[in-house]
């Protein structure tokens, strides 16, 4: 849907991966959104591999993007998804 106003709106896209895929992608959010992300995780019974940065100086337009969709195990990501039950039992 287009934006019919003069107000800037943020477009947020998130890629979903199965827990067993172990992709190293992390999403950066300002710290003030931590409770909102937690609510989304609880509502959707999902785990978002997120990092949080201080609100002051956070520039979402300068967020990094990686098109590396390979399955790579990074310890910090594995800690966030280790509780996820998968069909293969990993």
Secondary structure, DSSP 8 states (H G I E B T S, - for coil): ----SSS-----------GGG-----EEEEGGGHHHHHHHHHHHT----EEEE-STT--GGG------------HHHHHHHTT---TT--
